[in-house]
């Protein structure tokens, strides 16, 4: 089974780290905790910044949350880094139009996978970064 991108767990780690260690949050420092390359961490931080979750200080360096950790959900982070342009978690192939089975399966499978995505997103929006940090203590 193919795994979903590791961007999401890394992004959650980055946001949680910034929330838990608010000083000295440079990409190099965060990369040590994430066990990743600082360039990858910087890319992820840019996505989180575009989503309005963090702010990055130039010069002195470092990052901070733009909202309290209790106001940032796992869904916020997910949407910042892992949702495609059309906001669908699953990619679909195009079945042969003349194939009735392919067309029926495509329609039914799209429905089922949209339901699964809705359930995932509903769960993620109920868990905050603060809850993760509190449960980790």
Buried (B, 14 or more C-beta within 10 A) or exposed (E): EEEEEEBBBBBBBBBBBBBBEEEEBBBEBBBEBBEBEBEBBBBBBEBBBEBEBBBBEEEEEBBEBBEEBEEBBBBBBBBBBBBEEEEEBEEEEEBEEEEEEBEEEBEEEEEEBEEEBEEBBEEBBEBBBBBBBEEEE
